[in-house]
Amino acid sequence: MPSLFRRKATDAVDEADTSVTIEGAEPIYRSKAYTPSKKDLGRTTPKRKIAGRRQIEAPPTNRREAARRMRLKQREARAEARAGMMAGKEDYLFARDKGPVKRLVRDIVDARRNVATYFLAGALVVLLGSSQAMPAAVRFGANVFWVLLAISVIVDTVLLCRRVKKLVSERFDENVPRPGGLYWYAIMRSLSFRRMRMPPPQVKIGESV
């Protein structure tokens, strides 16, 4: 009785005859399911060049070279941070200046002419005019100017705080910092000259916010 598990002779011959022939080499016999690789066929694959790969920097040879590289990296980091702050990028701002609410307060201050900006210059004029070396009329005028300047700064600061409160409450219903902190932030920014403000103004005077 023939065995059920015996393979046919033709199948064995077909499997034995499957081979890969490489020029100049003896034939390599493989099974039917085998797929010859490029190495078996004698082909070579060129290495791919990865675009944009950065060249690995050699380690420093001594402590002086390491310190020089560290100073260079720190200088580049400071330059990048300053450029980001000058551009008003959120990632480079101080913690006190971050957030859309603080950005709105800065724009409110920068879009108007604030009397408080001229307070320090006016105080210097009053200080010189009230000196004992000045005539009595000049001292009297300096005192009057000081009173008018102080009243103007107070009135203008009140108007500024009211505008800050109005716009912040209209645009930010939730997660708004304490109004007192926003008022102080606006007042301190209005006291400094426009060119010295950090972050730099992003709006022009008279521009709608």
Phi, psi and omega per residue, in radians:
M1 nan 2.219 -3.096
P2 -1.225 2.540 -3.111
S3 -1.330 2.456 3.133
L4 -1.288 -0.378 -3.058
F5 -1.704 0.098 -3.132
R6 -1.473 2.281 3.136
R7 -1.407 2.754 3.104
K8 -1.278 2.628 -3.113
A9 -1.158 -0.567 -3.125
T10 -1.191 -0.598 3.117
D11 -1.157 -0.701 3.137
A12 -1.142 -0.643 -3.139
V13 -1.210 -0.711 -3.127
D14 -1.110 -0.693 -3.139
E15 -1.197 -0.625 -3.139
A16 -1.263 -0.486 -3.079
D17 -1.418 -0.219 -3.120
T18 -1.282 2.074 -3.075
S19 -2.582 2.864 3.073
V20 -2.083 2.155 -3.098
T21 -1.889 2.196 3.103
I22 -1.941 2.386 -3.088
E23 -1.080 2.262 3.118
G24 1.434 0.138 -3.128
A25 -2.400 2.790 3.121
E26 -1.221 2.588 -3.133
P27 -1.119 2.442 3.112
I28 -1.820 2.123 -3.093
Y29 -1.549 2.206 3.128
R30 -2.258 2.915 3.090
S31 -1.383 2.979 -3.111
K32 -1.092 -0.623 -3.060
A33 -1.350 -0.115 -3.080
Y34 -1.425 2.331 3.080
T35 -1.919 2.092 -3.085
P36 -1.139 2.404 3.102
S37 -1.488 2.990 3.121
K38 -1.161 -0.499 3.110
K39 -1.179 -0.718 3.109
D40 -1.137 -0.589 -3.114
L41 -1.476 -0.024 3.116
G42 1.401 0.398 -3.136
R43 -1.792 2.623 3.112
T44 -2.095 2.450 -3.137
T45 -1.805 2.101 3.137
P46 -1.137 2.580 3.129
K47 -1.286 2.423 3.141
R48 -1.423 2.474 3.081
K49 -1.662 2.119 -3.120
I50 -1.471 2.064 -3.108
A51 -1.247 2.492 3.080
G52 1.385 0.145 3.125
R53 -1.248 2.211 -3.126
R54 -1.398 2.464 3.127
Q55 -1.276 2.304 -3.108
I56 -1.247 2.202 -3.109
E57 -1.344 2.359 3.141
A58 -1.197 2.524 3.137
P59 -1.138 2.655 -3.140
P60 -1.127 2.549 -3.100
T61 -1.472 -0.406 3.140
N62 -2.635 3.108 -3.098
R63 -1.194 -0.597 3.127
R64 -1.126 -0.734 3.110
E65 -1.146 -0.700 3.110
A66 -1.114 -0.722 3.120
A67 -1.152 -0.668 3.127
R68 -1.114 -0.753 3.114
R69 -1.146 -0.652 3.128
M70 -1.126 -0.760 3.111
R71 -1.116 -0.654 3.117
L72 -1.133 -0.755 3.121
K73 -1.137 -0.697 3.113
Q74 -1.135 -0.684 3.111
R75 -1.133 -0.711 3.116
E76 -1.168 -0.670 3.123
A77 -1.142 -0.713 3.109
R78 -1.157 -0.680 3.119
A79 -1.137 -0.699 3.118
E80 -1.157 -0.715 3.131
A81 -1.133 -0.713 3.130
R82 -1.157 -0.724 3.116
A83 -1.106 -0.692 3.104
G84 -1.159 -0.669 3.106
M85 -1.197 -0.700 3.116
M86 -1.116 -0.530 3.105
A87 -1.470 -0.095 3.121
G88 1.336 0.413 3.132
K89 -1.283 2.373 -3.027
E90 -1.087 -0.630 -3.060
D91 -1.179 -0.380 -3.057
Y92 -1.815 0.056 -3.130
L93 -1.479 2.767 3.023
F94 -1.230 2.842 -3.105
A95 -1.069 -0.593 -3.123
R96 -1.205 -0.365 -3.072
D97 -1.789 -0.053 -3.054
K98 -1.438 2.672 3.067
G99 1.894 2.611 3.139
P100 -1.170 -0.477 3.131
V101 -1.184 -0.815 3.103
K102 -1.121 -0.593 3.098
R103 -1.118 -0.712 3.114
L104 -1.143 -0.734 3.125
V105 -1.084 -0.737 3.108
R106 -1.081 -0.730 3.137
D107 -1.144 -0.633 3.109
I108 -1.098 -0.784 -3.137
V109 -1.171 -0.743 -3.043
D110 -1.310 -0.340 -3.089
A111 -1.525 -0.017 -3.120
R112 -2.282 2.799 3.048
R113 -1.554 2.039 -3.075
N114 -1.752 2.324 3.108
V115 -1.150 -0.543 -3.120
A116 -1.113 -0.385 3.117
T117 -1.100 -0.542 -3.111
Y118 -1.698 0.176 -3.082
F119 -1.171 -0.803 -3.104
L120 -1.134 -0.725 3.103
A121 -1.131 -0.695 3.099
G122 -1.154 -0.656 3.105
A123 -1.117 -0.633 3.099
L124 -1.144 -0.708 3.103
V125 -1.109 -0.730 3.119
V126 -1.118 -0.700 -3.138
L127 -1.094 -0.717 3.120
L128 -1.270 -0.671 -3.094
G129 -1.270 -0.463 -3.119
S130 -1.572 0.126 3.123
S131 -1.154 2.618 -3.131
Q132 -1.170 -0.323 3.114
A133 -1.316 -0.268 -3.126
M134 -1.471 2.703 3.071
P135 -1.111 2.842 -3.102
A136 -1.089 -0.673 -3.141
A137 -1.107 -0.690 3.118
V138 -1.171 -0.704 3.127
R139 -1.146 -0.683 3.115
F140 -1.134 -0.760 3.110
G141 -1.117 -0.628 3.109
A142 -1.152 -0.669 3.123
N143 -1.186 -0.716 3.095
V144 -1.120 -0.760 3.104
F145 -1.058 -0.675 3.127
W146 -1.092 -0.733 3.127
V147 -1.153 -0.791 3.125
L148 -1.108 -0.700 3.125
L149 -1.116 -0.766 -3.134
A150 -1.098 -0.756 3.128
I151 -1.123 -0.728 -3.139
S152 -1.115 -0.720 3.128
V153 -1.122 -0.737 -3.128
I154 -1.116 -0.818 -3.129
V155 -1.115 -0.801 -3.125
D156 -1.141 -0.619 3.118
T157 -1.185 -0.667 3.085
V158 -1.097 -0.759 3.103
L159 -1.108 -0.687 3.109
L160 -1.092 -0.784 -3.134
C161 -1.139 -0.651 3.105
R162 -1.142 -0.676 3.115
R163 -1.190 -0.694 3.098
V164 -1.067 -0.803 -3.141
K165 -1.080 -0.711 -3.102
K166 -1.159 -0.896 -3.069
L167 -1.220 -0.655 3.133
V168 -1.163 -0.724 3.130
S169 -1.195 -0.503 3.127
E170 -1.324 -0.638 -3.008
R171 -1.746 -0.345 -3.117
F172 -2.300 1.799 -3.119
D173 -1.447 -0.540 -3.068
E174 -2.189 2.843 3.089
N175 0.964 0.738 3.112
V176 -1.711 2.273 3.106
P177 -1.086 3.020 3.139
R178 -1.079 2.410 -3.121
P179 -1.035 -0.609 -3.135
G180 -1.055 -0.701 3.106
G181 -1.150 -0.652 3.115
L182 -1.216 -0.667 3.105
Y183 -1.099 -0.798 -3.141
W184 -1.113 -0.669 3.112
Y185 -1.093 -0.740 3.138
A186 -1.199 -0.705 -3.121
I187 -1.136 -0.793 -3.126
M188 -1.122 -0.602 3.107
R189 -1.265 -0.629 -3.136
S190 -1.225 -0.414 3.131
L191 -1.279 -0.459 -3.101
S192 -1.499 2.684 3.091
F193 -1.171 2.643 -3.038
R194 -1.046 -0.711 -3.099
R195 -1.264 -0.295 -3.098
M196 -1.744 0.034 -3.094
R197 -1.339 2.382 3.077
M198 -2.268 2.233 -0.059
P199 -1.117 2.688 -3.108
P200 -1.079 2.656 3.108
P201 -1.042 2.445 3.118
Q202 -1.872 -0.059 3.129
V203 -2.225 2.768 3.118
K204 -1.608 2.793 3.120
I205 -1.157 2.285 -3.105
G206 1.565 -0.148 3.137
E207 -1.299 2.441 -3.121
S208 -1.257 2.459 -3.111
V209 -1.876 nan nan
